[in-house]
Amino acid sequence: MDLTLTPSRIARSVRARSRSLYWRRVRLRRRLQRHLHGSEVSIISSNCIGGRISTLAGNPYRSPTVGLSIDPESFLELVSDLPRYLTHELSEDAEATAREGFPVGRMGEVTLHFQHYRAFADAEQHWRERALRVDVDNVVLLCTDRNGMSPDRIARFAALPTPRKVILTAKPYPSFDCAAPVPAFAGASQVGELYTHWDLLEPVLRGPRLELFR
């Protein structure tokens, strides 16, 4: 069999991948809008994926963790005492802001990376406004195994008393019900960037896992 990659074969392969991507996105968007639209849950997320899910479902942001990222240790600290941190004083780390090129905020032991904001004042305003929308009795915690979320930290996340929580992982963790492996990253050390490639969540956000976000 001739497997030479001719221009026509490459073009057909690209078109096939594009169609697959398109239909995964269509299926996931429809599913989220059908099951989650109108949900008043607050998605407390370690990165932008929580905001992406809210947008796809057609829901307003009910969480301050939109347009930012939080390192694993800071995220675990934040969600371990969420009511306190929702009203905690937020200050700018000017040195970190200058180093990173975007606003960096601190609340006690928690560091917030506002990479989608130009000015700290704007980031702080949005954090405050959205923090007021959180019903601490109606939250789901969402994070990934990226950026140093070690097995020990995953275990700490799983042990949190909040009943509704999900961690998106590259490999399975059978001992933890909250671990949701993303098939596209099987065999990798961690999941990839999911805000842009949100279609890869299509096989994950379904059934009981999807119901957590209602």
C-alpha positions in Angstrom: 0.0 0.0 0.0 1.3 3.4 -1.0 1.3 5.6 2.1 3.2 8.6 0.6 1.9 11.9 2.0 0.8 13.6 -1.1 -0.7 17.1 -1.0 -4.2 15.7 -1.6 -3.8 13.2 1.2 -2.6 15.8 3.6 -5.5 18.1 2.6 -8.0 15.2 3.2 -6.5 14.5 6.6 -6.7 18.2 7.6 -10.3 18.4 6.5 -11.2 15.2 8.5 -9.6 16.6 11.6 -11.4 19.9 11.2 -14.7 18.1 10.8 -14.0 16.0 13.9 -13.1 19.2 15.9 -16.2 21.0 14.7 -18.6 18.2 15.7 -17.0 17.6 19.1 -17.5 21.3 19.8 -21.1 21.2 18.5 -21.9 18.2 20.7 -20.3 19.6 23.8 -21.8 23.1 23.5 -25.3 21.6 22.9 -24.9 19.3 25.9 -23.8 22.1 28.2 -26.6 24.4 27.1 -29.2 21.7 27.5 -28.1 20.5 30.9 -26.4 23.5 32.5 -28.1 26.6 31.2 -29.7 28.5 34.0 -27.6 26.8 36.7 -26.7 29.1 39.6 -23.6 27.1 40.6 -20.3 28.9 41.1 -17.4 27.2 39.5 -14.3 27.8 41.6 -11.6 27.0 39.1 -7.8 27.0 39.2 -7.6 28.4 35.7 -9.8 29.8 32.9 -11.6 26.5 32.1 -14.3 27.2 34.7 -15.2 30.5 32.9 -15.1 28.6 29.5 -17.7 26.1 30.8 -20.0 28.9 32.1 -19.7 30.7 28.7 -20.5 27.6 26.7 -23.5 26.9 28.9 -24.8 30.4 28.4 -24.5 31.3 32.1 -23.2 34.5 33.7 -20.0 34.4 35.7 -20.8 33.5 39.3 -17.2 33.0 40.3 -14.3 35.4 40.8 -11.9 32.8 39.4 -12.4 34.0 35.8 -9.5 35.3 33.6 -6.8 34.2 36.0 -4.8 31.2 37.1 -3.9 29.9 40.6 -0.9 27.7 41.4 -1.9 24.3 43.0 -0.8 25.3 46.6 -2.6 28.6 46.4 -5.7 26.9 45.0 -5.8 24.3 47.8 -5.4 27.1 50.4 -8.2 29.1 48.7 -10.8 26.3 48.6 -9.9 25.0 52.0 -11.4 28.2 53.5 -13.4 29.7 50.7 -15.8 31.9 52.7 -12.9 33.7 54.3 -11.0 34.3 51.1 -14.0 35.6 49.3 -14.0 38.6 51.6 -10.2 38.7 52.2 -8.3 41.9 51.4 -6.7 41.6 47.9 -3.4 43.5 47.3 -1.1 43.7 44.4 2.4 42.1 44.4 4.1 44.9 42.4 7.4 43.0 42.1 5.6 39.9 40.7 3.5 42.1 38.4 6.6 43.7 36.9 8.3 40.3 36.5 5.3 38.5 34.9 4.0 41.4 32.8 0.4 41.1 34.1 -1.2 41.9 37.4 -0.4 39.5 40.3 -2.5 39.7 43.5 -2.1 38.3 47.0 -4.6 37.3 49.7 -2.6 36.0 52.6 -1.0 32.8 51.4 -2.9 32.8 48.1 -1.4 34.2 44.9 -3.6 35.1 42.0 -2.2 35.5 38.4 -4.6 37.8 36.5 -3.0 37.1 33.1 -6.0 38.3 31.1 -6.1 41.8 32.7 -4.0 44.8 32.0 -4.3 46.6 35.3 -4.6 45.4 38.8 -7.4 47.8 39.6 -9.6 46.2 36.9 -8.7 42.7 38.1 -9.5 43.6 41.7 -12.8 45.2 40.7 -13.9 42.1 38.8 -12.8 39.8 41.6 -14.8 41.7 44.2 -17.9 41.9 42.1 -17.9 38.2 41.2 -17.0 37.1 44.7 -20.3 38.7 45.9 -22.2 36.3 43.6 -20.9 33.1 45.1 -23.2 31.0 47.1 -20.8 29.0 49.2 -23.4 26.3 49.6 -23.7 25.9 45.8 -20.1 25.6 44.4 -18.2 23.1 42.4 -14.4 23.0 42.6 -12.5 22.5 39.3 -8.8 22.2 38.7 -6.3 20.3 36.6 -3.1 18.3 37.2 -1.0 21.0 35.5 1.8 23.1 36.9 2.9 21.0 39.8 -0.4 19.4 41.0 1.5 16.4 42.4 -0.2 13.1 43.5 0.1 14.3 47.1 -1.8 17.6 46.2 -4.4 15.6 44.2 -5.0 13.5 47.4 -5.4 16.7 49.4 -7.9 18.0 46.8 -9.8 14.7 46.9 -10.0 14.9 50.7 -11.6 18.4 50.8 -15.1 18.2 52.4 -16.7 20.0 49.4 -18.8 17.2 47.8 -18.8 18.6 44.3 -15.3 18.7 42.9 -13.4 17.6 39.7 -9.8 17.4 38.8 -9.0 17.0 35.1 -6.0 14.6 34.8 -3.8 13.0 32.2 -3.8 9.6 33.9 -6.5 7.8 35.9 -6.6 7.9 39.7 -8.9 5.0 40.6 -8.8 5.9 44.3 -10.3 9.3 43.8 -13.8 9.7 42.5 -13.1 13.4 41.7 -10.4 12.5 39.2 -11.6 12.8 35.6 -9.0 11.6 33.0 -9.0 13.4 29.7 -8.5 10.7 27.0 -6.7 13.0 24.6 -3.8 13.3 27.1 -3.5 9.6 28.0 0.2 8.8 28.6 1.2 12.4 29.2 2.5 13.7 32.4 -0.3 16.3 32.7 -3.2 17.6 30.7 -2.6 20.2 28.1 -4.2 23.7 27.7 -7.9 23.2 27.8 -9.3 26.7 27.5 -8.5 26.9 23.8 -8.9 23.1 23.2 -12.1 22.8 25.1 -13.5 20.3 22.7 -11.2 17.7 24.3 -13.6 17.8 27.3 -16.4 16.4 25.2 -15.9 12.7 26.4 -15.4 13.9 30.0 -18.3 16.3 30.7 -21.2 13.9 30.4 -23.4 11.8 32.7 -22.8 12.1 36.5 -19.7 14.2 35.9 -21.8 16.8 34.1 -24.5 16.7 36.7 -22.0 18.1 39.3 -22.2 21.5 37.5 -25.9 21.8 37.7 
